[in-house]
């Protein structure tokens, strides 16, 4: 019997060694392949000269963002692990490419591909839309759009093209604005969890999903007004671009069942009848059209083209202006506002303040533009950032705020130390309100037959313990702190807007507004694009640009280490196809959008509750986003 066990042990030992050796060999082979690919990519990264009649392929994929989220390492790991992380297209890259292409004699047309566009707010869509119109007007060159099917966001941009085509089996999906939230009160009650909410602001709706089973009348009122104006602006813009009768889109959506029945369910034919598209084309037919509009590339057997990434490389290789030339510094504040240091994609109180300080101490930077796309977050971190902007103004450097898709709650707080605030008509802003959430699970403890006990020297030591009922004195203290911060919020806003706290309170109370509505209520100075904000900053700093030239702009960002730059290069050139292949092999797909939204909402609750500190329990966060 002993010899049998020995034989079995020998077999498994040898098998494990073979398996381990095979694993090491495969990993070494993959590593060697990656090294070779990186070497080849670096060696051949120089762009080839563009030929005449080249079409710029503007392929917008994933989320349209102000800055790439996470460090190069974070993006690389997310791709390698097949997390299904949405791709990102940086807004400023799209705008720069279009403006350059308008002046580039080698570029004869733009082909707009919005098939993969997943996320973009109205402000970002307006920026790209304006750039497309600018390209057509300045250059006289055509813009053609094509998709198998158009999403609502994608079609908004496609409508700005001179020619819009869709696949014969495709469709144009226009469905309107709005959202359904999940409300957790009954579920939390069953679990024995209570979300204790302290807030100021009738319309402050962040905590409603955790304490109610449906939206409050105030929340419905505010969102109805905002979504109604945004949808009106959306349809009006599309109707103007497509030369449609005003109000025709809304009527067509109302009549969708009858109209679809009339064309026997052919959604593409319906889009053609409604003049939402100019024609139906298969992919090969579209390819032939692009060849006819430009030139044929014999090597690829397709139309002569350059991708957005390839074209951006050419822009980066252009001779940059002298670092000593006076210019405007741009600090991007995108994402949730949190305490401490964080990477791109979130706004750290300390890390963002450090960037502002870096811009202030740079003698070549004469003004600062803060580009905001944030629903808010930590009140403390928001104040750290606002104070740094205040010091920048005191140092004699003008500060201009450019609001992107969202600049609400804490996102509005950080705008309050500036010389001018510009918002897009479709920006979501306001939400001047404060709240705190302290969840307790004493009911869950009872269900699990768990108990707590101990000794403290004061009631405050155990005032908030999520395992025990919330001490009323602790709740009262946090409520007092929330009210104090709301008073501070409205006072600062009143000083910034040159009015009174009472008048700010009348349009505050946590209520959200569009950029246009905010302008009418005195919460912003004027409507304008990011480029308008840059021009305003240059004028305030008295920077004069030569005719046809832009004032130098410097994006103030954290300096990357050598290893981070290498990882960034790897992520851009090698990781995407490798990660896609691995993801497909393992069957790792992205979660459905509603699931991602629900996980984000629950995660937001844990982050807010995790503040837990006496001085950090209040949050200025808006459960809002641009549709």
C-alpha positions as a printed NumPy array, in Angstrom:
array([[  0.   ,   0.   ,   0.   ],
       [  2.881,   2.303,   0.829],
       [  4.393,   1.769,  -2.627],
       [  1.051,   2.675,  -4.227],
       [  0.927,   5.99 ,  -2.371],
       [  4.533,   6.646,  -3.287],
       [  3.766,   6.047,  -6.971],
       [  0.776,   8.381,  -6.805],
       [  2.873,  11.037,  -5.077],
       [  5.627,  10.657,  -7.666],
       [  3.065,  11.032, -10.486],
       [  1.516,  14.202,  -9.096],
       [  4.942,  15.653,  -8.297],
       [  6.161,  15.087, -11.845],
       [  2.886,  16.343, -13.304],
       [  3.084,  19.516, -11.267],
       [  6.659,  20.128, -12.41 ],
       [  5.659,  19.673, -16.042],
       [  2.656,  21.971, -15.594],
       [  4.715,  24.605, -13.778],
       [  7.458,  24.419, -16.394],
       [  4.924,  24.772, -19.189],
       [  3.368,  27.798, -17.455],
       [  6.766,  29.479, -17.089],
       [  7.647,  28.761, -20.712],
       [  4.344,  30.198, -21.966],
       [  4.673,  33.323, -19.811],
       [  8.277,  33.827, -20.928],
       [  7.204,  33.437, -24.538],
       [  4.421,  35.99 , -24.091],
       [  6.843,  38.378, -22.381],
       [  9.396,  37.974, -25.168],
       [  6.679,  38.587, -27.774],
       [  5.584,  41.731, -25.971],
       [  9.173,  43.019, -25.803],
       [  9.626,  42.428, -29.521],
       [  6.308,  44.127, -30.334],
       [  7.166,  47.134, -28.186],
       [ 10.568,  47.357, -29.858],
       [  9.029,  47.2  , -33.312],
       [  6.358,  49.752, -32.345],
       [  8.983,  52.189, -31.036],
       [ 11.255,  51.645, -34.029],
       [  8.47 ,  52.191, -36.55 ],
       [  6.385,  54.776, -34.756],
       [  7.474,  57.601, -37.056],
       [  4.54 ,  58.547, -39.28 ],
       [  4.691,  58.043, -43.015],
       [  4.011,  61.1  , -45.166],
       [  0.352,  61.511, -46.04 ],
       [ -0.615,  61.139, -49.676],
       [ -3.055,  63.428, -51.433],
       [ -6.789,  62.757, -51.048],
       [ -6.446,  61.057, -47.68 ],
       [ -9.599,  60.644, -45.599],
       [ -9.396,  61.234, -41.847],
       [-11.279,  58.407, -40.128],
       [-12.771,  59.895, -36.978],
       [-13.642,  56.757, -35.052],
       [-15.088,  57.632, -31.658],
       [-14.945,  54.664, -29.295],
       [-16.05 ,  54.152, -25.716],
       [-16.524,  57.187, -23.523],
       [-15.729,  60.706, -24.694],
       [-13.641,  62.063, -21.804],
       [-11.718,  65.156, -20.776],
       [ -8.745,  63.045, -19.682],
       [ -7.892,  59.362, -19.698],
       [ -8.9  ,  57.673, -16.43 ],
       [ -6.285,  55.978, -14.281],
       [ -2.556,  55.734, -14.693],
       [ -0.925,  53.955, -17.613],
       [ -0.443,  50.961, -15.32 ],
       [ -4.12 ,  50.958, -14.31 ],
       [ -5.274,  51.043, -17.93 ],
       [ -2.829,  48.313, -18.895],
       [ -3.888,  46.02 , -16.025],
       [ -7.578,  46.585, -16.783],
       [ -7.014,  45.6  , -20.401],
       [ -4.815,  42.616, -19.579],
       [ -7.304,  41.279, -17.037],
       [-10.172,  41.547, -19.493],
       [-12.373,  43.698, -17.29 ],
       [-14.391,  44.954, -20.214],
       [-13.366,  48.508, -19.343],
       [-14.861,  50.911, -21.915],
       [-12.401,  52.463, -24.281],
       [-11.833,  56.176, -24.021],
       [-11.572,  58.905, -26.621],
       [-10.163,  62.185, -25.373],
       [-12.237,  65.184, -26.356],
       [ -9.334,  67.539, -26.894],
       [ -7.723,  65.066, -29.311],
       [-10.85 ,  65.002, -31.478],
       [-11.067,  68.799, -31.563],
       [ -7.356,  69.231, -32.34 ],
       [ -7.494,  66.676, -35.164],
       [-10.51 ,  68.31 , -36.805],
       [ -9.058,  71.81 , -36.582],
       [ -5.736,  70.679, -38.03 ],
       [ -7.391,  68.592, -40.766],
       [ -9.321,  71.643, -41.94 ],
       [ -5.986,  73.296, -42.811],
       [ -4.255,  70.137, -44.059],
       [ -4.094,  69.969, -47.856],
       [ -3.542,  66.208, -47.717],
       [ -6.87 ,  65.61 , -45.95 ],
       [ -9.721,  65.633, -48.455],
       [-12.615,  64.439, -46.256],
       [-13.636,  63.216, -42.82 ],
       [-15.323,  59.862, -42.317],
       [-17.258,  59.872, -39.054],
       [-17.579,  56.463, -37.388],
       [-19.661,  56.634, -34.189],
       [-20.587,  52.965, -34.006],
       [-18.547,  52.43 , -30.841],
       [-19.433,  55.656, -29.024],
       [-20.808,  54.627, -25.615],
       [-20.76 ,  57.645, -23.344],
       [-20.766,  61.401, -23.912],
       [-22.53 ,  64.293, -22.235],
       [-24.292,  67.086, -24.057],
       [-21.459,  69.559, -23.536],
       [-18.94 ,  67.184, -25.135],
       [-21.33 ,  66.449, -27.994],
       [-21.779,  70.169, -28.567],
       [-17.991,  70.646, -28.673],
       [-17.497,  67.923, -31.297],
       [-20.561,  69.075, -33.232],
       [-19.187,  72.619, -33.408],
       [-15.79 ,  71.293, -34.526],
       [-17.422,  69.298, -37.341],
       [-19.335,  72.368, -38.494],
       [-16.151,  74.427, -38.239],
       [-14.292,  71.855, -40.345],
       [-16.929,  71.968, -43.082],
       [-17.147,  75.764, -43.095],
       [-13.409,  76.515, -42.988],
       [-12.236,  73.817, -45.402],
       [-15.194,  73.207, -47.677],
       [-14.345,  69.505, -47.418],
       [-17.062,  66.874, -46.982],
       [-17.94 ,  65.005, -43.804],
       [-19.567,  61.601, -44.293],
       [-21.113,  59.511, -41.523],
       [-21.906,  55.798, -41.615],
       [-22.992,  53.165, -39.1  ],
       [-24.592,  49.764, -39.005],
       [-26.961,  51.423, -36.523],
       [-26.921,  54.777, -34.756],
       [-27.247,  55.288, -31.032],
       [-28.797,  58.532, -29.858],
       [-25.437,  60.11 , -28.969],
       [-23.825,  58.883, -32.16 ],
       [-26.621,  60.196, -34.346],
       [-26.393,  63.666, -32.784],
       [-22.872,  63.927, -34.209],
       [-23.696,  62.118, -37.453],
       [-26.438,  64.67 , -38.131],
       [-23.732,  67.324, -38.455],
       [-22.259,  65.52 , -41.474],
       [-23.099,  66.528, -45.006],
       [-24.012,  62.94 , -45.891],
       [-25.432,  60.372, -43.455],
       [-25.769,  56.691, -44.336],
       [-26.916,  53.595, -42.461],
       [-26.824,  49.881, -43.238],
       [-30.027,  48.522, -44.884],
       [-30.55 ,  46.302, -41.818],
       [-29.73 ,  49.081, -39.37 ],
       [-31.673,  51.778, -37.584],
       [-31.515,  55.204, -35.962],
       [-32.388,  54.9  , -32.276],
       [-33.826,  58.136, -30.889],
       [-35.559,  57.491, -27.584],
       [-35.396,  60.707, -25.55 ],
       [-33.798,  61.528, -22.201],
       [-34.507,  60.145, -18.759],
       [-33.59 ,  57.252, -16.506],
       [-34.955,  54.698, -14.115],
       [-33.235,  54.249, -10.772],
       [-33.332,  51.336,  -8.388],
       [-34.591,  52.169,  -4.889],
       [-33.317,  50.077,  -2.008],
       [-35.379,  51.025,   1.054],
       [-37.479,  47.848,   1.3  ],
       [-34.47 ,  45.679,   0.526],
       [-32.398,  47.422,   3.187],
       [-35.261,  47.075,   5.659],
       [-35.375,  43.338,   5.042],
       [-31.637,  43.125,   5.589],
       [-31.897,  45.151,   8.755],
       [-29.849,  48.078,   7.432],
       [-30.881,  51.705,   7.978],
       [-29.44 ,  54.629,   6.005],
       [-29.547,  57.66 ,   8.312],
       [-29.562,  60.797,   6.162],
       [-28.744,  64.32 ,   7.267],
       [-29.152,  66.93 ,   4.553],
       [-29.942,  70.509,   3.612],
       [-31.774,  71.056,   0.345],
       [-35.29 ,  70.089,  -0.67 ],
       [-34.03 ,  68.91 ,  -4.06 ],
       [-30.879,  67.129,  -2.833],
       [-31.729,  63.664,  -4.108],
       [-28.454,  61.733,  -3.791],
       [-29.66 ,  59.672,  -0.817],
       [-33.235,  59.029,  -2.024],
       [-32.541,  55.536,  -3.447],
       [-31.486,  54.365,   0.033],
       [-34.344,  55.875,   2.065],
       [-37.328,  55.674,  -0.299],
       [-39.011,  53.398,  -2.794],
       [-39.37 ,  56.056,  -5.48 ],
       [-38.353,  59.594,  -6.408],
       [-39.657,  62.502,  -4.378],
       [-41.966,  65.088,  -5.996],
       [-39.118,  67.635,  -5.749],
       [-36.746,  65.302,  -7.596],
       [-39.334,  64.667, -10.328],
       [-39.957,  68.396, -10.687],
       [-36.257,  69.268, -11.054],
       [-35.393,  66.452, -13.453],
       [-38.466,  67.069, -15.603],
       [-37.423,  70.679, -16.158],
       [-33.786,  69.791, -16.885],
       [-34.412,  66.796, -19.141],
       [-37.15 ,  68.671, -20.989],
       [-34.834,  71.529, -21.891],
       [-31.977,  69.202, -22.852],
       [-34.22 ,  67.111, -25.11 ],
       [-35.641,  70.224, -26.72 ],
       [-32.107,  71.413, -27.452],
       [-31.108,  67.987, -28.773],
       [-34.006,  67.68 , -31.212],
       [-33.773,  71.316, -32.256],
       [-30.083,  70.932, -33.12 ],
       [-30.664,  67.745, -35.112],
       [-33.667,  69.191, -36.94 ],
       [-31.683,  72.284, -37.902],
       [-28.724,  70.226, -39.109],
       [-30.916,  67.862, -41.149],
       [-33.221,  70.667, -42.346],
       [-36.247,  69.003, -40.786],
       [-39.449,  70.69 , -39.686],
       [-39.335,  71.876, -36.074],
       [-40.957,  69.33 , -33.773],
       [-40.864,  66.562, -36.383],
       [-38.664,  64.239, -34.317],
       [-41.042,  64.262, -31.352],
       [-44.015,  63.61 , -33.64 ],
       [-42.197,  60.795, -35.396],
       [-41.359,  59.086, -32.089],
       [-45.016,  59.344, -31.026],
       [-46.018,  57.643, -34.271],
       [-43.292,  54.953, -34.303],
       [-45.667,  51.93 , -34.037],
       [-47.84 ,  53.057, -36.964],
       [-44.884,  54.21 , -39.086],
       [-42.987,  50.96 , -38.536],
       [-46.045,  48.957, -39.433],
       [-46.376,  50.939, -42.666],
       [-42.84 ,  49.937, -43.755],
       [-43.331,  46.346, -42.492],
       [-40.879,  46.779, -39.638],
       [-38.001,  48.059, -41.793],
       [-36.344,  50.525, -39.39 ],
       [-33.689,  51.602, -41.905],
       [-36.327,  52.399, -44.529],
       [-38.239,  54.383, -41.911],
       [-35.107,  56.436, -41.107],
       [-34.765,  57.165, -44.819],
       [-38.426,  58.19 , -45.123],
       [-38.082,  60.505, -42.131],
       [-34.975,  62.047, -43.762],
       [-32.864,  61.135, -40.761],
       [-30.379,  59.58 , -43.208],
       [-29.508,  60.294, -46.824],
       [-29.248,  56.724, -47.998],
       [-28.951,  53.031, -47.181],
       [-25.625,  51.406, -47.974],
       [-23.9  ,  48.15 , -47.201],
       [-20.34 ,  48.329, -45.912],
       [-18.804,  47.589, -49.297],
       [-20.988,  50.223, -50.943],
       [-19.867,  52.771, -48.37 ],
       [-16.265,  51.791, -48.995],
       [-16.724,  52.375, -52.727],
       [-18.267,  55.781, -52.046],
       [-15.289,  56.794, -49.908],
       [-12.922,  55.665, -52.645],
       [-14.852,  57.794, -55.122],
       [-14.773,  60.79 , -52.771],
       [-11.049,  60.38 , -52.122],
       [ -8.626,  57.857, -53.594],
       [ -8.029,  54.119, -53.569],
       [ -5.271,  52.597, -51.491],
       [ -3.958,  49.691, -53.555],
       [ -2.273,  48.07 , -50.576],
       [ -5.37 ,  47.821, -48.381],
       [ -7.825,  47.607, -51.291],
       [ -9.862,  50.296, -49.56 ],
       [-10.004,  54.07 , -49.504],
       [ -6.863,  56.05 , -48.649],
       [ -7.167,  56.856, -44.965],
       [ -5.489,  57.893, -41.736],
       [ -6.881,  57.02 , -38.32 ],
       [ -7.384,  59.473, -35.485],
       [ -4.508,  57.902, -33.518],
       [ -2.153,  58.069, -36.509],
       [ -3.092,  61.655, -37.234],
       [ -2.586,  62.646, -33.597],
       [  0.948,  61.264, -33.783],
       [  1.629,  63.762, -36.548],
       [  0.315,  66.584, -34.385],
       [  2.537,  65.506, -31.486],
       [  5.562,  65.335, -33.75 ],
       [  5.012,  68.932, -34.856],
       [  7.526,  71.369, -33.371],
       [  6.124,  72.526, -30.032],
       [  6.268,  76.184, -29.016],
       [  8.998,  77.311, -26.668],
       [  8.36 ,  76.455, -23.031],
       [  9.225,  80.025, -22.177],
       [  6.488,  81.428, -24.41 ],
       [  3.671,  82.893, -22.285],
       [  0.512,  80.836, -22.296],
       [ -2.578,  79.609, -20.461],
       [ -2.394,  76.624, -18.114],
       [ -5.227,  74.092, -18.229],
       [ -6.08 ,  71.938, -15.225],
       [ -8.616,  69.179, -15.88 ],
       [-10.922,  68.284, -12.981],
       [-12.857,  65.218, -14.088],
       [-14.63 ,  62.626, -11.966],
       [-15.625,  62.336,  -8.342],
       [-14.008,  64.674,  -5.823],
       [-12.265,  62.765,  -3.03 ],
       [ -9.824,  63.533,  -0.249],
       [ -6.091,  63.06 ,  -0.736],
       [ -4.15 ,  62.017,  -3.825],
       [ -5.687,  60.183,  -6.773],
       [ -4.819,  59.558, -10.401],
       [ -6.494,  60.85 , -13.558],
       [-10.213,  60.17 , -13.802],
       [-10.912,  61.376, -10.248],
       [-10.313,  64.675,  -8.509],
       [ -8.13 ,  64.505,  -5.415],
       [ -8.241,  67.434,  -3.023],
       [ -4.467,  67.288,  -2.571],
       [ -3.438,  66.134,  -6.052],
       [ -5.594,  68.645,  -7.941],
       [ -4.557,  71.464,  -5.605],
       [ -0.955,  70.513,  -6.348],
       [ -1.571,  70.868, -10.089],
       [ -3.101,  74.315,  -9.578],
       [ -0.134,  75.307,  -7.44 ],
       [  2.212,  74.01 , -10.143],
       [  0.467,  76.251, -12.694],
       [  0.632,  79.215, -10.334],
       [  4.379,  78.824,  -9.798],
       [  5.162,  78.491, -13.511],
       [  6.259,  81.942, -14.681],
       [  5.356,  81.132, -18.305],
       [  1.722,  80.445, -17.342],
       [ -0.122,  83.756, -17.16 ],
       [ -3.677,  82.46 , -16.536],
       [ -5.402,  79.221, -15.535],
       [ -8.433,  77.513, -17.048],
       [-10.094,  74.9  , -14.843],
       [-12.047,  72.456, -16.993],
       [-14.672,  70.767, -14.794],
       [-16.601,  67.583, -15.441],
       [-17.668,  66.391, -12.007],
       [-20.802,  65.557,  -9.982],
       [-18.95 ,  66.528,  -6.798],
       [-17.996,  64.51 ,  -3.744],
       [-16.087,  65.502,  -0.63 ],
       [-16.868,  68.975,   0.718],
       [-13.458,  69.157,   2.386],
       [-11.564,  68.272,  -0.799],
       [-13.688,  70.742,  -2.784],
       [-12.709,  73.528,  -0.397],
       [ -9.003,  72.598,  -0.626],
       [ -9.207,  73.028,  -4.409],
       [-11.277,  76.232,  -4.243],
       [ -8.791,  77.791,  -1.833],
       [ -5.885,  76.973,  -4.157],
       [ -7.681,  78.78 ,  -6.988],
       [ -8.285,  81.725,  -4.669],
       [ -4.544,  81.912,  -3.954],
       [ -3.865,  81.783,  -7.689],
       [ -6.055,  84.829,  -8.258],
       [ -4.412,  86.621,  -5.331],
       [ -1.05 ,  85.923,  -7.002],
       [ -2.259,  87.941,  -9.999],
       [ -3.105,  85.121, -12.373],
       [ -6.665,  85.123, -13.767],
       [ -8.72 ,  81.967, -13.293],
       [-11.454,  80.977, -15.746],
       [-13.772,  78.013, -15.215],
       [-15.016,  76.008, -18.192],
       [-17.892,  73.686, -17.259],
       [-18.143,  70.487, -19.263],
       [-20.879,  67.848, -19.15 ],
       [-21.435,  68.14 , -15.38 ],
       [-20.253,  70.694, -12.827],
       [-22.669,  70.105,  -9.969],
       [-22.518,  70.213,  -6.173],
       [-18.801,  69.899,  -5.361],
       [-18.193,  70.489,  -9.049],
       [-19.863,  73.883,  -8.578],
       [-18.038,  74.502,  -5.288],
       [-14.627,  74.408,  -6.985],
       [-15.803,  76.953,  -9.561],
       [-16.423,  79.651,  -6.964],
       [-12.963,  81.229,  -6.981],
       [-12.688,  82.445, -10.551],
       [-12.767,  85.547, -12.665],
       [-15.295,  84.072, -15.094],
       [-17.454,  80.941, -15.27 ],
       [-18.495,  79.616, -18.678],
       [-20.939,  76.74 , -19.138],
       [-22.313,  74.934, -22.143],
       [-26.058,  75.155, -22.696],
       [-26.221,  71.412, -21.998],
       [-24.059,  71.432, -18.864],
       [-25.663,  70.013, -15.704],
       [-24.739,  72.328, -12.845],
       [-26.041,  73.732,  -9.581],
       [-27.042,  71.12 ,  -6.98 ],
       [-25.912,  73.49 ,  -4.243],
       [-26.751,  71.303,  -1.269],
       [-25.097,  69.148,   1.38 ],
       [-25.867,  65.754,   2.873],
       [-24.408,  62.992,   4.977],
       [-25.26 ,  59.286,   5.138],
       [-24.544,  57.058,   8.127],
       [-25.793,  53.491,   7.552],
       [-26.282,  51.195,  10.533],
       [-26.979,  47.468,  10.578],
       [-28.331,  46.785,  14.05 ],
       [-31.262,  44.92 ,  12.485],
       [-28.893,  42.688,  10.544],
       [-26.936,  42.015,  13.72 ],
       [-30.176,  40.832,  15.374],
       [-31.005,  38.569,  12.437],
       [-27.56 ,  36.985,  12.706],
       [-27.835,  36.742,  16.521],
       [-24.747,  38.914,  16.932],
       [-24.29 ,  41.324,  19.826],
       [-21.917,  44.108,  20.815],
       [-20.716,  45.292,  24.177],
       [-17.935,  47.33 ,  25.699],
       [-16.943,  50.38 ,  27.733],
       [-16.218,  53.931,  26.505],
       [-15.171,  57.003,  28.413],
       [-17.65 ,  59.27 ,  26.579],
       [-20.787,  58.76 ,  24.538],
       [-19.008,  60.1  ,  21.467],
       [-16.535,  57.216,  21.351],
       [-19.407,  54.947,  20.379],
       [-21.653,  57.579,  18.866],
       [-21.397,  56.01 ,  15.441],
       [-20.803,  52.294,  15.215],
       [-22.516,  50.705,  12.167],
       [-23.248,  47.614,  14.269],
       [-25.328,  49.606,  16.751],
       [-28.276,  52.026,  16.607],
       [-27.182,  55.553,  15.731],
       [-26.901,  57.741,  18.811],
       [-29.39 ,  60.653,  18.353],
       [-26.788,  63.058,  19.707],
       [-24.333,  62.014,  17.023],
       [-26.971,  62.419,  14.32 ],
       [-27.815,  65.9  ,  15.637],
       [-24.147,  66.851,  15.636],
       [-23.676,  65.697,  12.025],
       [-26.868,  67.52 ,  10.98 ],
       [-25.473,  70.705,  12.55 ],
       [-22.253,  70.206,  10.589],
       [-24.197,  69.654,   7.367],
       [-26.162,  72.855,   7.937],
       [-22.942,  74.752,   8.668],
       [-21.36 ,  73.575,   5.407],
       [-24.504,  74.484,   3.471],
       [-24.288,  77.97 ,   4.961],
       [-20.625,  78.127,   3.956],
       [-21.536,  76.881,   0.448],
       [-24.235,  79.519,  -0.114],
       [-22.102,  82.283,   1.411],
       [-19.154,  81.495,  -0.863],
       [-21.489,  81.261,  -3.85 ],
       [-23.029,  84.618,  -2.952],
       [-19.584,  86.226,  -2.745],
       [-18.56 ,  84.693,  -6.052],
       [-21.772,  85.716,  -7.814],
       [-21.912,  89.137,  -6.11 ],
       [-25.31 ,  88.569,  -4.555],
       [-26.744,  87.509,  -1.199],
       [-26.885,  84.064,   0.455],
       [-30.687,  84.384,   0.513],
       [-30.843,  84.778,  -3.267],
       [-28.463,  81.854,  -3.741],
       [-30.571,  79.733,  -1.396],
       [-33.626,  80.431,  -3.567],
       [-31.963,  78.697,  -6.545],
       [-29.953,  76.219,  -4.478],
       [-31.574,  73.665,  -2.118],
       [-29.773,  70.937,  -4.078],
       [-31.591,  71.695,  -7.329],
       [-29.891,  70.984, -10.657],
       [-30.006,  73.273, -13.687],
       [-28.875,  73.197, -17.288],
       [-26.218,  75.7  , -18.305],
       [-28.873,  77.904, -19.903],
       [-31.059,  77.77 , -16.794],
       [-28.047,  78.502, -14.581],
       [-27.22 ,  81.562, -16.664],
       [-30.764,  82.873, -16.281],
       [-30.426,  82.472, -12.495],
       [-27.044,  84.117, -12.229],
       [-25.054,  81.   , -11.362],
       [-22.669,  81.324, -14.325],
       [-21.364,  84.313, -16.28 ],
       [-22.095,  83.214, -19.831],
       [-22.497,  80.307, -22.193],
       [-19.439,  79.243, -24.111],
       [-17.188,  76.417, -25.21 ],
       [-13.817,  75.418, -23.859],
       [-12.216,  77.48 , -26.616],
       [-14.256,  80.486, -25.483],
       [-12.89 ,  79.975, -21.972],
       [ -9.337,  79.863, -23.344],
       [ -9.874,  83.126, -25.197],
       [-11.367,  84.725, -22.088],
       [ -8.349,  83.661, -20.015],
       [ -5.961,  85.015, -22.657],
       [ -7.784,  88.346, -22.724],
       [ -7.742,  88.638, -18.932],
       [ -4.014,  87.877, -18.93 ],
       [ -3.515,  90.31 , -21.836],
       [ -1.916,  87.668, -24.025],
       [ -1.936,  88.616, -27.68 ],
       [ -1.765,  85.946, -30.368],
       [ -0.749,  86.573, -33.956],
       [ -3.546,  86.416, -36.552],
       [ -4.417,  82.77 , -37.24 ],
       [ -2.543,  81.519, -34.161],
       [ -3.822,  80.295, -30.845],
       [ -2.402,  81.334, -27.522],
       [ -0.091,  78.651, -26.163],
       [ -1.917,  76.216, -23.888],
       [ -0.233,  74.027, -21.319],
       [ -2.078,  71.054, -19.848],
       [ -0.825,  70.915, -16.283],
       [ -0.666,  67.242, -15.37 ],
       [  1.288,  64.995, -13.055],
       [  4.743,  64.236, -14.407],
       [  5.115,  60.608, -15.497],
       [  8.093,  58.519, -14.511],
       [ 10.153,  56.754, -17.177],
       [  8.473,  53.43 , -16.403],
       [  5.023,  55.032, -16.602],
       [  5.85 ,  56.52 , -20.001],
       [  6.961,  53.079, -21.184],
       [  3.725,  51.555, -19.888],
       [  1.723,  54.28 , -21.618],
       [  3.461,  53.53 , -24.897],
       [  2.816,  49.824, -24.409],
       [ -0.846,  50.414, -23.566],
       [ -1.315,  52.53 , -26.698],
       [  0.417,  50.208, -29.17 ],
       [  0.323,  46.611, -27.974],
       [ -2.122,  46.085, -25.138],
       [ -5.467,  46.749, -26.901],
       [ -5.269,  43.932, -29.49 ],
       [ -3.63 ,  41.584, -26.986],
       [ -6.256,  42.266, -24.318],
       [ -9.07 ,  41.918, -26.841],
       [ -7.771,  38.525, -27.946],
       [ -7.423,  37.331, -24.345],
       [-10.868,  38.648, -23.433],
       [-12.496,  36.9  , -26.37 ],
       [-10.703,  33.649, -25.581],
       [-11.869,  33.735, -21.968],
       [-15.356,  35.007, -22.772],
       [-14.88 ,  38.105, -20.599],
       [-17.38 ,  40.721, -21.749],
       [-18.436,  43.992, -20.187],
       [-21.326,  44.   , -17.756],
       [-24.632,  45.401, -19.065],
       [-24.917,  49.164, -18.591],
       [-27.746,  49.001, -15.982],
       [-25.694,  46.578, -13.875],
       [-22.689,  48.879, -14.028],
       [-24.858,  51.843, -12.981],
       [-26.31 ,  49.968, -10.015],
       [-22.879,  48.839,  -8.83 ],
       [-21.674,  52.431,  -9.135],
       [-24.619,  53.686,  -7.062],
       [-23.947,  51.163,  -4.289],
       [-20.249,  51.927,  -4.414],
       [-21.048,  55.635,  -4.056],
       [-23.01 ,  54.869,  -0.867],
       [-20.073,  52.99 ,   0.639],
       [-17.637,  55.776,  -0.249],
       [-19.821,  58.461,   1.303],
       [-20.487,  56.39 ,   4.384],
       [-16.817,  55.5  ,   4.71 ],
       [-15.975,  59.138,   5.448],
       [-17.162,  58.341,   8.955],
       [-15.03 ,  61.105,  10.506],
       [-16.593,  63.837,  12.553],
       [-15.147,  66.512,  10.256],
       [-15.687,  64.692,   6.936],
       [-19.225,  63.318,   7.235],
       [-20.728,  65.953,   4.928],
       [-20.683,  65.483,   1.156],
       [-21.459,  67.774,  -1.762],
       [-22.296,  65.133,  -4.333],
       [-24.982,  65.085,  -7.007],
       [-26.576,  61.843,  -8.169],
       [-26.77 ,  63.335, -11.632],
       [-25.172,  63.082, -15.   ],
       [-25.541,  64.407, -18.491],
       [-27.866,  62.134, -20.52 ]])
